[in-house]
Amino acid sequence: MTPTDVVDVAREAIWVLLAVASPVMLVALGVGLVVALIQALTQVQEMTLAFVPKILAIFLSLILFFPFMITSMIDLMEQITQRISAL
């Protein structure tokens, strides 16, 4: 492999990482903002109130987005194995 091939593989891996991680992170961000807003409006500062809804939303989003995540990672792995076998 040439250095440009290595850079291409690394670039593609970073894009797949961002595509796989971003849906779950955005769900956690949204739920965190909603819970923080509710806490600020009601002046209830309970740590478990912020933790439990976020964890539940993350688990649900993982279940929802898992098919997309696994197909993205499988596609990347197939591209990498094709590059390796082409050598």
N, C-alpha and C positions, 0 to 999 in steps of 0.2 A: 504494500500500500504506500502511496505517496503521501507526503504531508497534507496535500490538498484533500485527499480522500479522508484522512483522519479528521480534518477540520469540518468537512461536510457531514461526516457521521456525528461528530460532537454537536454541530449546529442542529441537525435533525433531532438528536436526542434531547436537546434543550427545548426545542419547540414541542416535542411530544410531552415532556415533563410539564411544561406550562399548560398545555391543553388538557392533560389528565388531572392536574392539581387544581386548576382554576375554578371549576364548577363547585367543588367542595369548599374551597376557601371563600368563594363569593357567598355561598349559603351561610357559612359561619359568620362572615362579616355582616350580612343582612340581619341575621337573627341577633347578633351581638348589638347592633345599632338599635333594633326594636326593643330589646330588653333594657338597654341603657336608657333609652327614652322613657320607657315605662317606669324605671327606677327613679329617674330624675323627676318625672311628673308626680309620682306618688311618694317620693322621699323615703322609699324602702330600700335600704342598702344591705341586702342579704347576698352573700357570696354564692350560695347554692342556687339562688334565683337566676343568676347569670350563667351558672355552669350547666345545670340540667337541661334547659331548653337548647343550648348550643350543642351539647353532646347528642341529644336526640335528633336534632336537625342534621348533624353531620352523619350519623348512622343512616338516617333515611336517605340522605343525598348519596351516600356511598352505595346503597342498595339500588337507587334509581339510576345512577350514572355508571354503575359497574360494567354493563355491556359495552358502553362507549369506551371506557378506560381500557378494558381488556383487548378490544379490537385495535385500538390505537397502539398499544404496546406490542401486540402480535404483529401488526403491520411493520412496525419499526424493526422488530427482530427478524422478520422475513427479508427486509431490505438489507440488513446487516449480513445475514447468512448468504444472500445472493452476491453481495460484494466480496465476501470471503471466498465463495466457491468460484468466482470469476477470476481469481488470481491464478 
